[in-house]
């Protein structure tokens, strides 16, 4: 596994590098946002670990630029900003996950493995031509091409993790999922997950695909969420 780490704190880099060595991960370390962007473009990476605060180009801007190029590479953001609004901003720019400093190296390794494993499965499906296709009254979704059509209109602004979450719901209509179950199914981890990650992604999906007369995601208070399109157009 090749991981690009864009982090300007030498002590954090040293700690990550030590754990990479134990896990057999090849890591390259860059301490500047602009240089990190150039390094990203020159090589193929399995995961990018991206600090929020960086010289010359901050992590949020860098994450947005990578996603604007339609790259689906997994991105994990490191941030000392622990407010929910800051975390939401990072996720809205296209990060798959975030880790708040100070963090446990074991937690970071678990998240790296989880996002990498899920992306590898997607690539294997694409190469093997496994056309996992879902069609409902409102949606047509291809897992292999990662295309989403809502009432024959192509949805092009979903991040990789938003797609995975939507696919999980559409594949299991009316099933109620707890946040813990969604973290395990979509992100690939449970213990290390932050439940607010699920809430943020649900909120973003609602903004992108719902309207007042077409709500698809329903909050089951005290439990979690479910996907149900059976009452579309019948709301008062």
Secondary structure, 3 states (H helix, E strand, C coil): CEEEEECCCHHHHHHHHHHHHHHCCEEEEECCHHHHHHHHHHCCCCEEEEECCCCCCCHHHHHHHHHHCCCCCEEEEEECCCCHHHHHHHHHCCCCEEEECCCCHHHHHHHHHHHHHHHHHHHHHHHHCCCCEEECCCEEEECCCCEEEECCEEECCCCHHHHHHHHHHHHCCCCCEEHHHHHHHHHCCCCCCCHHHHHHHHHHHHHHHCECCECCEEEECCCEEEECCCCCCCCC
